[in-house]
């Protein structure tokens, strides 16, 4: 049987994979595992609950709340807020754990359940396994006064906004920004926060109806933002994904600024101010070679992790680093957050623009983005990437590319496919080697061949 938890919580098609019954069982098991400390102290566990505006988020959120209350947990329902808000509020309220209902950048029919431990941290794999095992057991029955209470978390948005604004050292007045909220969880809180920070704000993609989240807007569909930045003559644009735990930017010329370029801007600014712990940035293996070269030039060590913001955060927490992220726009500032936060990132980008008095295009030019080609090869045995002929071809590519390129062969964590990524100084070389390697993967690792 497949593991219930994926790389970022529980995901699936709402109504088929994620049902009310699953939600209640998951909630009760979470209460049993993560509520142990509270029970040992003779008190009811406390949980924070938030969700994005998908149509299915209501029934999932209500089912989670019901399961928690039935398990003797007091629930503080924050309503529609971003994922990083749920993480922050879990810590700020000193709750025992928190839930966020969202499928992030996925289309509206999908949904997901993210769980945060005490302090707003994502769960370790071992804890997820404990929760999943508990779902197969009988749950304790709570009655009378032992049943939990479900309350509206009335000042949740205000607390989160104050927290975000507290990360700024100056007003953002004089800067004009276009915000694309992906018809998602940031549709209300992001525009108001940026206005409170002093910026002039133009808003698009902020009319959620339950079915349009991520539809033609947001960080996976940047054309609308690019056009609006040019039309509005804005200094920059920011696009969130559905739950606003990440963002991508567009400069004043309508050019995309990805997560690697955002990390470059923020890292170099922090280093100049002496605020970059151990002069180190943490990123994943998918980050562009240009990021590594920019960091090398600036005297910053780049530490790479597996793909996934949870692995970035684990490395940061273990070693005490303060800045990390992903090319996709998950940026983590441990001084202010326990997870990626798109609104926080947008504030920090604008703060760097204000402090340097430079346009976003000039700040982004501190990194040269190398051509990067990614090919997903399906229908292969992903467990046999140690094939000698394949390794020999990888070595040949690495020798030819030298310091001006990079090869990454990575088995998918969820599907029977292998991802082939090649970077080079020109797109033709990158594409050529990616195609050769992908063909070799098909030739040597074919499932038909294995049979």
N, C-alpha and C positions, 0 to 999 in steps of 0.2 A: 504493500500500500504506500502511495506517495506521501511524503511529509506534508503536513498541513501548512506549516509556515514556509514562506519563500524567503527571498533576499530582503524583503521589506514588509513583513507582516503576512497577513492572509489575503489573497487576491482571488477574484473569480467573477463569474457572471452572476449578478444579483438576481435572486429568485430561483436560480438553478444550483449554483455552487455555494453561494452565500444565502442561507435560508434563516428564517426566524429561529428554527430549532438549533441550528449550528451556533447562532449568535448567543442564545441563552446558555447553551452548554459551555461555550468558550468563555463567556463572562463568569459563570459560576466556578469554572476551573481556575481562571485567573485570580478570582477572589480567594480561592483556597490556597493557591501557591504564593501570591504576592501579598496576601493579607495576614500572613502568619505573624509578622512582627507586631502588628496592631493587636491581634488577638492575645499575644503573649503579654502585652501591656494592659490588657483588660479594656480595650476600647474597640469601637467599630472601625473597620478600614474606611478610608476616604478615597474616592476616585473622581478624576476630572474626565469629562466627556465632551468632545467637539466633533463636528462633521462638515463636509463640504456640501454644496447645494444640489447634488444629484438627486433625482427623484427617489431613488432607492435608499438614500442616506437616512430618510426619516424612519422607515421601517427597521432598518438595521440599528440605528441609534436607539430607537425605542426598545428594541429587543435586547440590546446590550444593557440598557438601563434597567429593564425588568429583571434580567438575569442577575445583575449585580445587587439590586435591592433584595431579591429573593435570597441571595447569599449573604445578607446582612451587611451590605456596604452602603454607606451614604454617598450619593452621587450628586456631583455639581455639574449640571448641564450648561455648557458655555454656548451652545447653538452653533451657528455657522462661523467658523474661524479657521485660519490656516493651521497646518500641521505644527509648525514651530510655535504657534500660540499655545496649542495643547501641551507641548513639551514644557514651555516656559511656565504655564499656569500650574502644571503638576508640581513643579519645583516651588513656585511662588506660594502656593497654598499648602505646601508641605504635605501633599497628598501621598498616599501609599503607592498609587499607580495612576495611569491615565490611558484613555482610549481616543484614537482619532479614526473617524470613518471617512475613507477616501481611497480612490484608485489613482490618485496623482494625475499624470498626463494621459491616462487611458480614456477611451470614449465613454460616454454617459452610461451605457448598459452595464459596464463593469463597475465593481466597487471593491473596497478593501478594508481591512481592520488592522490598524497599527496600535501597538501597545507600548507604553513607556513605563519603566520602573521608577522607583522613588528618585527624585532629583531630575526627572525628565529625560532619563537616558534610555536608549533603545535596549531591548532585551538581548542577553547573550543566548547563543544557540542552546546551551544546556537548560536554561530557564524555559525557553520555548518548548523544548522536548518534555520537560516536567509538566507544563500546562497541557500539552497535547495528550500525554499519558493519563492525566487526571480526568480528561474528558470521557475516558472509557470506564470510569468507576462511578459508584453511587455518590451523589452529593449530599452533604449534610443538610438537614431540613431546619430552617429558621422560622419561628412563629412569633406572634405577639410583638412586643417591643424590640425584639432582636432583629426584626426585618429592617432593612435600610430605608432611608428617606431619599427621594429624588427632588432636588431643588434647582431652581434656575440660578445660574452663576451670573448674577445681575451686572457686576462690574468687570466681567472678564475682558471685554474689549478695551475698556479704559486702562486696566492694569497692563495689558499687552502694549498698548500705544505708548504709555508712559515709559515702559521698559525700553522700547525701540528708540524713542526720542532721547533717552538717557545715554545712548551710545554716541551721540553727536557732541562735538566740542564747539560747533558754530552753527549759525543759521544758514539755511540754504537759499536765502533770498537772492534774487537775481538770476536764478537758474530755472529754465523751463523744461519740464519733462512730460513725455507722453507715457501713460501707464496702460498696458494691455493686461487686463486681469483674467483673461481666459474664461470669462463667465464663471469664475470659480470662487474659491473660498476667500480670496483677497478683495473681492469686488467692493466691499464697503470699507474695510479697515485700511487698505493700502492708500486710496486717494486721500482720505482724511488725515492719515499719518504724515504723508508728504506735504500736504497743505499746512499742517501744524508745524512742520519743520521749516516752513518759509518759502517753499518752492511754488512756482506757478504750475498747475497740474492740468493736463488734458487727458481725459479718460476715454478709453475704448474697451470693448469686450467686458463690460461690467453690468450686464443685464441678464443674470442667470434665471432660467425658467425651469430648471431641473433636467432638461434634456439637451442643452446646448453647451455644456462644459467642454472646453478644449476644441470646440467645433469651429474651425477656421480662424481661431484666435489663440493666443498664448505662445509659449516658448517653442512649441513644435510647428507653429504656423506664423512666421514672422513678417510676411509680406504686407499685411494690413498695418502693422506697426511701422515698418519702413516708410510706407506711403504717408502715414499720418505725421511722422516726424518731419518729413520734408514739407508737407503742406502747412504744418503749424510753425515751421522754422524754429523747432525746439532744439535745445542743447543736447538732448539725448532721449532715447526711449528705453523702457524696461518692459519685458514680457515675462509674466509669471506662468507657472504651470497650474493645474487645477487646484492643488492644495498649497501652492506658494511656498514650498520648501526649496525652490530653486528659481533662478531667473537667468535670462540672457539679455544682452543690451544691444542697442543700435546707436551708432554715433550720429553726429549732426549732419553727416553726409548720407545717412541712410544705410551705412555699412554695418554688417553684423559684428558684434564683439562677443566672442564666445567665452565659456568658463575659463579656459586657459589664459586668455587675454585679461579677463577680469582678475584672475589670481595674480597675474604679473603686476597689474596696476596696484593692487592692494598690498602685495608683498613688498614691492620696492618702496612704496610709501611708508609702510610700517618699519622697514629696515632703516630708512633715512631718519625716522624719529626714534630709533632705538627700541621699538616696541615688538620686534619679531623675535620670539623666543628661540635661542640657540641658532639664530640666522638660518632657519630651516622652514621649508614649505613641504607639505604632504599632499601628494596627488596620486592618481591611479596610473596603472600601466597604459591606459588609453590616452593620457594627456600627450599633446603634440610635442615632437622633438624641439620645436621652437621654444617651448616653455623651459625645457632643460637647458638650452643654450643661453636663454636670457638670464636664468638663475645663475648659471656658471659665470657669466660675464659680471653679474652683480655681486658675486661672492656669497651666494645663497646655496645651501645644500638642498637638493631635491630628493625627498624620500618617496618612493613609489609603493603602492599597495595594490591588492586585488581590486577589481571593479566593484563599486558599491560604496556609498557614503558612510555606511556603518564601519567598513574596514578602514577608511580614512580616519574616522573618529576614534576607533580603537587604537590606532597607531599614535594619534595625537594625545589621547588620554594616558597611554602607557608611558610615553616619552616626555610629556609636558610641553608639546608644541602648541602654538597658539593659532596657526592659520593653515587651512587645508581645503581641498575641494576636488571637484570633478569638472571635466570638460563640458558636461551637460548643464553646469550652472549651480550645482550644489556647493555652496561656499560656507565653511564652518569657521566661526570666530569663537574660540572657547572662552574668551573673556566675556562674551555676551550671550552665548547660546550653546545648547547641547546637541543641536542638529542644524542642517542647512536651513537658511531663512532668506527667502527672496526679498522681502521688504527691507530687512536689515542690510542685505547686500547692496540694494539700490541706494540706501542712505549713505553707505560707506563709499560707494563709487562717486556720488555727488560731493561728498565731503573731500575726497581727493581732488576732484575738479576745482572745487572752491579754494582749497588750500594752495594748489599749484598755479591757479589762474590759467590753466591750460584746457583746451577742448578735449573731449573724450577721444577723438581720432588721434591726437598727438600722444596721449597717455597710452593708448592701445598699441601705438607703433613701437613701443619699447620691446615688443616681442614680434618676431617674424614668424608667421604661421607657415609651416612646411606643408606641401601637398600630402594628404593622408588618404589612402584608399583602403576601404574595408570591404571584404568579400565574405559572405556567410555561405559555407558549403554544407548543404544538408544531405541526408541519406548516407552518412558515413559513421564509422565507429569512432566516437570522440575519445575513447580510452586508449587508442593506439597511436597517439601523436609522437611516440618515441620511435616510429619506424625509421630504419637506418637511411633509406633512400631519401625520405623526406627531410631528415636531419641534415643529410649531406647537402641538399639543395638550399636549405636555410643557411647553412654555413657559407655556401657559395655567394648567396645574396648579401650576407653580412660583410663578407670580404670586399665585394665590389662596392657596396654603399659606404663602407668605412664609417667615419665620424659624421658623414653628411646624410645618413639615413638610418632607418631602424626597421626591424622585422619583429612582429609579434604573432604567434600562433596560439590561440586560446580556445580550449573546449568550452562550449556553452554550459552554463550551470543548470539549465532547465530543458534543453532540447538536444536531440541527436544531431548536432551540427558543430562544425569547427569554424571559428572566426579567424580569418587571415587579414592582418593589417600590415601595410607597408607605408613607410614615410621616406621621401627623398626630396632632393632640391628642386626637382621638376616633376610635373604630374605624369609625363610619359614614362619615366623610369619607375615611378611608384606603381602605375597601372600595370606596366609590363611584368614586374616582379610579382605583384599580387595575383595576376592571371596565371603565371607559371606555377606559383605555389599552390593556388587553388586547384589547378588541374592535377598537380601531383597528389594533393590530398584526396581528390576524387579517385585517382588511379590506385592509390595504395590503401586507402581506408574504406573503400566502398563496402556497404553492408551486403550487397549482392556477392561481392568477391569473398567475404567472410563466410557466406553460406555455401 
